[in-house]
């Protein structure tokens, strides 16, 4: 006897057979994300609704002004710098 999910699985397989390679790759990625416990926990995590403090707003504004004045640091330079300090 067929389980209740079997018709659904057969239909899903039929759809998969009709997909292009690119579409199949996208669906596979989606299925992997759905089945990955960490990805699922992240997707279901509550939105951070903690209010932003005045101090945080000031720090962000200060950082943006600094970047305007001094420019940013290219990513390649950031990752090329050796990590210093100990824990």
QUISULZI-V276208 format. One record per residue. N is the residue number from 1. RES is the residue in one letter. PHI is phi in whole degrees, -180 to 180 (none if undefined). PSI is psi as a letter, one per 30 degrees, with the letter a starting at -180 (* if undefined). Layout:
# QUISULZI-V276208
n:N res:RES phi:PHI psi:PSI
n:N res:RES phi:PHI psi:PSI
This chain:
# QUISULZI-V276208
n:1 res:X phi:none psi:k
n:2 res:X phi:-84 psi:k
n:3 res:X phi:-73 psi:l
n:4 res:X phi:-61 psi:f
n:5 res:X phi:-82 psi:f
n:6 res:X phi:-59 psi:e
n:7 res:X phi:-61 psi:e
n:8 res:X phi:-63 psi:e
n:9 res:X phi:-65 psi:e
n:10 res:X phi:-62 psi:e
n:11 res:X phi:-65 psi:e
n:12 res:X phi:-62 psi:e
n:13 res:X phi:-61 psi:e
n:14 res:X phi:-63 psi:e
n:15 res:X phi:-65 psi:e
n:16 res:X phi:-60 psi:e
n:17 res:X phi:-65 psi:f
n:18 res:X phi:-93 psi:f
n:19 res:X phi:-80 psi:l
n:20 res:X phi:-74 psi:l
n:21 res:X phi:-60 psi:e
n:22 res:X phi:-64 psi:e
n:23 res:X phi:-65 psi:e
n:24 res:X phi:-63 psi:e
n:25 res:X phi:-63 psi:e
n:26 res:X phi:-65 psi:e
n:27 res:X phi:-66 psi:e
n:28 res:X phi:-60 psi:e
n:29 res:X phi:-61 psi:e
n:30 res:X phi:-64 psi:e
n:31 res:X phi:-63 psi:e
n:32 res:X phi:-61 psi:e
n:33 res:X phi:-65 psi:e
n:34 res:X phi:-66 psi:e
n:35 res:X phi:-93 psi:f
n:36 res:X phi:-79 psi:j
n:37 res:X phi:-60 psi:e
n:38 res:X phi:-68 psi:e
n:39 res:X phi:-65 psi:e
n:40 res:X phi:-65 psi:e
n:41 res:X phi:-64 psi:e
n:42 res:X phi:-65 psi:e
n:43 res:X phi:-64 psi:e
n:44 res:X phi:-95 psi:g
n:45 res:X phi:-67 psi:k
n:46 res:X phi:-68 psi:l
n:47 res:X phi:-68 psi:k
n:48 res:X phi:-74 psi:j
n:49 res:X phi:-109 psi:g
n:50 res:X phi:-69 psi:k
n:51 res:X phi:-64 psi:k
n:52 res:X phi:-82 psi:k
n:53 res:X phi:-82 psi:l
n:54 res:X phi:-60 psi:e
n:55 res:X phi:-61 psi:e
n:56 res:X phi:-66 psi:e
n:57 res:X phi:-61 psi:e
n:58 res:X phi:-63 psi:e
n:59 res:X phi:-63 psi:e
n:60 res:X phi:-66 psi:e
n:61 res:X phi:-62 psi:e
n:62 res:X phi:-63 psi:e
n:63 res:X phi:-65 psi:e
n:64 res:X phi:-65 psi:e
n:65 res:X phi:-64 psi:e
n:66 res:X phi:-61 psi:e
n:67 res:X phi:-66 psi:e
n:68 res:X phi:-63 psi:e
n:69 res:X phi:-72 psi:e
n:70 res:X phi:-106 psi:f
n:71 res:X phi:77 psi:l
n:72 res:X phi:-97 psi:l
n:73 res:X phi:-105 psi:k
n:74 res:X phi:-58 psi:k
n:75 res:X phi:-54 psi:e
n:76 res:X phi:-58 psi:e
n:77 res:X phi:-71 psi:e
n:78 res:X phi:-63 psi:e
n:79 res:X phi:-76 psi:f
n:80 res:X phi:-82 psi:f
n:81 res:X phi:-70 psi:k
n:82 res:X phi:-70 psi:k
n:83 res:X phi:-78 psi:k
n:84 res:X phi:-116 psi:l
n:85 res:X phi:94 psi:l
n:86 res:X phi:-128 psi:l
n:87 res:X phi:-97 psi:*
